[in-house]
Amino acid sequence: MNSFLSEWEPRVLSMLRIVSALIFMLHGTQKLIGVPATERVVEAFTLSWTAGVIEIICGAALLVGFKSRSAAFLASGLMAFAYWIAHAPRDLFPTNNGGDAAILYCFVFLYIVFAGPGPWSVDALLEKSKK
């Protein structure tokens, strides 16, 4: 059983990156273009708009696994910043202030900074081509 789990560990890392990136990117598209449907699209060149741009760019990079560590570092920092600027002032507890997703994104992306993108990524393909 352990060998099965160990064998799948890198692939599951890729799956975590892909799913997290896709959902993260949706936060950006919702802010900037209203997809998925929302009542509020943010005004251009505001703090929320900048966050949306970063969410789309880093989300897309992470989705395909290109420059994954850099994109994950920026995304993790964005989520830490978002938590302390937008959520923490509302309430001490993440479940009360709506910041639980920001915390999870922050630490998932921080993990990817250290663990890398996994084998299903452009980064892995580029690394193989160098050898």
Residue frames as qw, qx, qy, qz and C-alpha x, y, z in Angstrom:
[[0.000, 0.885, 0.466, 0.000, 0.00, 0.00, 0.00],
 [0.313, -0.787, 0.089, 0.524, 2.81, 2.43, 0.87],
 [0.395, -0.134, 0.578, 0.702, 4.48, 1.90, -2.50],
 [0.185, 0.644, 0.655, 0.350, 1.18, 2.69, -4.25],
 [0.165, -0.934, -0.252, 0.192, 0.81, 5.90, -2.24],
 [0.418, -0.593, 0.313, 0.612, 4.44, 6.84, -2.83],
 [0.407, 0.177, 0.661, 0.605, 4.10, 6.16, -6.54],
 [0.083, 0.755, 0.564, 0.325, 1.07, 8.46, -6.80],
 [0.359, -0.687, -0.240, 0.584, 2.41, 11.22, -4.54],
 [0.218, -0.254, 0.302, 0.893, 3.93, 13.33, -7.36],
 [0.035, -0.377, -0.705, -0.599, 0.83, 12.94, -9.52],
 [0.276, -0.751, -0.591, 0.100, -1.46, 13.99, -6.68],
 [0.308, -0.523, -0.028, 0.795, 0.77, 17.06, -6.19],
 [0.072, 0.054, 0.534, 0.841, 0.09, 17.92, -9.84],
 [0.198, -0.583, -0.733, -0.287, -3.64, 17.41, -9.28],
 [0.328, -0.700, -0.402, 0.490, -3.58, 19.68, -6.21],
 [0.222, -0.333, 0.210, 0.892, -1.80, 22.37, -8.24],
 [0.015, -0.236, -0.674, -0.700, -4.18, 22.09, -11.20],
 [0.255, -0.671, -0.688, -0.104, -7.42, 22.15, -9.18],
 [0.338, -0.659, -0.269, 0.616, -6.21, 24.94, -6.88],
 [0.200, -0.200, 0.335, 0.899, -5.05, 27.00, -9.84],
 [0.059, -0.414, -0.712, -0.564, -8.32, 26.59, -11.72],
 [0.300, -0.762, -0.567, 0.089, -10.44, 27.70, -8.77],
 [0.373, -0.540, -0.049, 0.753, -7.99, 30.52, -7.97],
 [0.159, 0.040, 0.493, 0.855, -8.17, 31.73, -11.57],
 [0.133, -0.621, -0.705, -0.316, -11.99, 31.78, -11.35],
 [0.303, -0.734, -0.350, 0.497, -11.74, 34.31, -8.52],
 [0.237, -0.358, 0.268, 0.863, -9.84, 36.57, -10.90],
 [0.007, 0.263, 0.689, 0.676, -12.21, 36.14, -13.84],
 [0.203, -0.717, -0.666, 0.039, -15.15, 36.82, -11.55],
 [0.276, -0.665, -0.148, 0.678, -13.55, 40.07, -10.37],
 [0.155, -0.353, 0.392, 0.835, -12.56, 41.30, -13.83],
 [0.233, 0.018, -0.629, -0.741, -15.19, 40.02, -16.25],
 [0.622, -0.067, 0.259, -0.735, -18.02, 38.71, -14.08],
 [0.870, 0.128, -0.407, -0.246, -17.54, 35.02, -14.96],
 [0.118, -0.459, -0.873, -0.112, -18.74, 32.97, -13.18],
 [0.141, -0.717, -0.388, -0.562, -21.79, 35.19, -12.82],
 [0.372, -0.363, -0.481, 0.706, -21.60, 37.86, -10.17],
 [0.039, 0.912, 0.409, -0.002, -23.37, 41.09, -9.44],
 [0.196, -0.942, 0.156, 0.225, -20.13, 43.00, -8.98],
 [0.786, 0.359, -0.002, 0.504, -17.21, 43.47, -11.34],
 [0.480, -0.647, -0.106, 0.583, -14.48, 45.55, -9.74],
 [0.264, 0.956, -0.024, -0.125, -13.37, 48.92, -11.05],
 [0.797, 0.434, -0.139, 0.396, -10.16, 48.98, -13.10],
 [0.415, 0.510, -0.377, 0.652, -6.86, 49.75, -11.40],
 [0.581, -0.653, 0.181, -0.451, -8.17, 49.28, -7.86],
 [0.265, -0.476, 0.815, -0.198, -6.61, 46.95, -5.31],
 [0.751, 0.141, 0.586, -0.268, -9.25, 44.28, -6.08],
 [0.714, 0.672, -0.093, -0.174, -8.64, 44.67, -9.81],
 [0.168, 0.700, -0.691, 0.064, -4.89, 44.18, -9.29],
 [0.512, -0.221, 0.792, -0.249, -5.63, 41.08, -7.23],
 [0.810, 0.406, 0.317, -0.279, -7.85, 39.79, -10.05],
 [0.539, 0.738, -0.396, -0.090, -5.09, 40.29, -12.61],
 [0.076, -0.539, 0.822, -0.169, -2.62, 38.41, -10.40],
 [0.681, 0.011, 0.652, -0.334, -5.17, 35.64, -9.80],
 [0.809, 0.541, 0.071, -0.218, -5.69, 35.17, -13.53],
 [0.430, 0.730, -0.531, 0.028, -2.01, 35.30, -14.51],
 [0.175, -0.446, 0.838, -0.263, -0.68, 33.19, -11.64],
 [0.757, 0.104, 0.515, -0.389, -3.68, 30.87, -11.88],
 [0.792, 0.568, -0.124, -0.185, -3.04, 30.26, -15.58],
 [0.269, 0.660, -0.689, 0.132, 0.68, 29.71, -15.00],
 [0.383, -0.282, 0.803, -0.358, -0.04, 27.28, -12.18],
 [0.835, 0.260, 0.237, -0.422, -2.77, 25.53, -14.15],
 [0.824, 0.516, -0.236, -0.006, -0.30, 24.48, -16.84],
 [0.846, -0.422, 0.091, 0.313, 2.66, 24.32, -14.46],
 [0.586, 0.561, 0.004, 0.584, 4.80, 27.03, -16.06],
 [0.158, 0.469, -0.366, 0.788, 7.19, 28.97, -13.79],
 [0.616, -0.516, -0.567, -0.180, 5.24, 27.26, -11.02],
 [0.573, -0.352, -0.438, 0.597, 7.42, 28.15, -8.05],
 [0.138, 0.025, -0.005, 0.990, 7.47, 31.85, -8.94],
 [0.390, -0.382, -0.437, -0.715, 3.74, 31.96, -9.68],
 [0.649, -0.476, -0.592, 0.046, 2.98, 30.07, -6.47],
 [0.443, -0.201, -0.344, 0.803, 5.17, 32.45, -4.45],
 [0.090, -0.140, -0.125, -0.978, 3.36, 35.50, -5.82],
 [0.547, -0.402, -0.535, -0.502, -0.07, 33.87, -5.36],
 [0.619, -0.384, -0.593, 0.344, 0.76, 32.85, -1.80],
 [0.265, -0.125, -0.222, 0.930, 1.87, 36.38, -0.95],
 [0.273, -0.276, -0.334, -0.859, -1.26, 37.82, -2.54],
 [0.622, -0.457, -0.591, -0.235, -3.43, 35.59, -0.39],
 [0.519, -0.321, -0.483, 0.628, -1.53, 36.48, 2.80],
 [0.061, 0.015, 0.009, 0.998, -1.92, 40.15, 1.94],
 [0.420, -0.350, -0.496, -0.674, -5.62, 39.68, 1.10],
 [0.586, -0.448, -0.661, 0.138, -6.23, 37.95, 4.41],
 [0.405, -0.350, -0.373, 0.758, -4.67, 40.68, 6.53],
 [0.025, 0.011, -0.148, -0.989, -6.10, 43.59, 4.49],
 [0.462, -0.183, -0.431, -0.753, -9.61, 42.36, 3.69],
 [0.698, -0.310, -0.619, -0.182, -10.51, 39.62, 6.15],
 [0.526, -0.147, -0.608, 0.576, -8.68, 39.91, 9.47],
 [0.044, -0.133, 0.215, -0.967, -9.99, 43.42, 10.27],
 [0.580, -0.303, -0.388, -0.650, -13.57, 42.04, 10.21],
 [0.854, -0.440, 0.067, -0.268, -13.06, 39.39, 12.91],
 [0.312, -0.634, 0.707, -0.003, -10.32, 37.38, 14.60],
 [0.636, -0.022, 0.771, -0.017, -11.57, 34.01, 13.36],
 [0.021, 0.212, -0.689, -0.692, -11.23, 33.01, 9.67],
 [0.018, 0.392, 0.907, 0.150, -14.55, 31.17, 9.72],
 [0.010, 0.768, 0.493, -0.409, -16.24, 34.39, 10.80],
 [0.004, -0.724, 0.157, 0.671, -14.39, 36.82, 8.53],
 [0.779, 0.592, 0.109, -0.175, -14.61, 34.84, 5.28],
 [0.140, 0.816, -0.550, -0.111, -10.85, 34.42, 5.08],
 [0.792, -0.235, 0.563, -0.015, -10.59, 30.66, 5.35],
 [0.824, 0.508, 0.200, 0.151, -10.15, 30.24, 1.58],
 [0.244, 0.902, -0.302, 0.187, -7.42, 32.91, 1.52],
 [0.478, -0.627, 0.606, -0.106, -5.52, 31.06, 4.25],
 [0.869, 0.070, 0.488, 0.044, -5.85, 27.72, 2.45],
 [0.660, 0.730, 0.018, 0.174, -4.71, 29.20, -0.87],
 [0.062, -0.893, 0.426, -0.133, -1.79, 30.89, 0.89],
 [0.549, -0.487, 0.677, -0.048, -0.51, 27.63, 2.34],
 [0.863, 0.316, 0.389, 0.057, -1.29, 25.41, -0.67],
 [0.538, 0.817, -0.097, 0.183, 0.66, 27.79, -2.89],
 [0.230, -0.801, 0.538, -0.124, 3.45, 28.07, -0.32],
 [0.809, -0.161, 0.565, 0.013, 3.69, 24.28, -0.37],
 [0.784, 0.566, 0.209, 0.144, 4.00, 24.34, -4.17],
 [0.122, 0.922, -0.358, 0.082, 6.86, 26.85, -3.87],
 [0.369, -0.592, 0.712, -0.078, 8.81, 24.20, -1.96],
 [0.741, 0.045, 0.668, -0.055, 7.44, 20.96, -3.47],
 [0.049, -0.226, 0.664, 0.711, 7.40, 22.09, -7.09],
 [0.558, 0.183, -0.152, -0.795, 4.67, 21.57, -9.67],
 [0.775, 0.043, 0.603, -0.182, 4.73, 17.78, -9.94],
 [0.445, -0.100, 0.738, 0.497, 5.27, 15.70, -13.07],
 [0.321, 0.646, 0.644, 0.255, 2.23, 16.89, -15.02],
 [0.078, -0.897, -0.087, 0.427, 3.57, 20.36, -15.80],
 [0.556, 0.807, -0.102, 0.170, 5.31, 22.43, -18.42],
 [0.223, -0.822, 0.510, -0.120, 8.14, 22.90, -15.91],
 [0.768, -0.230, 0.597, 0.025, 8.66, 19.11, -15.74],
 [0.792, 0.537, 0.255, 0.141, 8.67, 18.87, -19.55],
 [0.264, 0.913, -0.255, 0.175, 11.20, 21.69, -19.81],
 [0.476, -0.657, 0.580, -0.072, 13.39, 20.03, -17.17],
 [0.860, 0.068, 0.498, 0.086, 13.31, 16.72, -19.08],
 [0.659, 0.729, 0.085, 0.164, 14.29, 18.46, -22.31],
 [0.051, -0.906, 0.411, -0.088, 17.39, 19.94, -20.64],
 [0.679, -0.431, 0.594, 0.010, 18.74, 16.49, -19.80]]
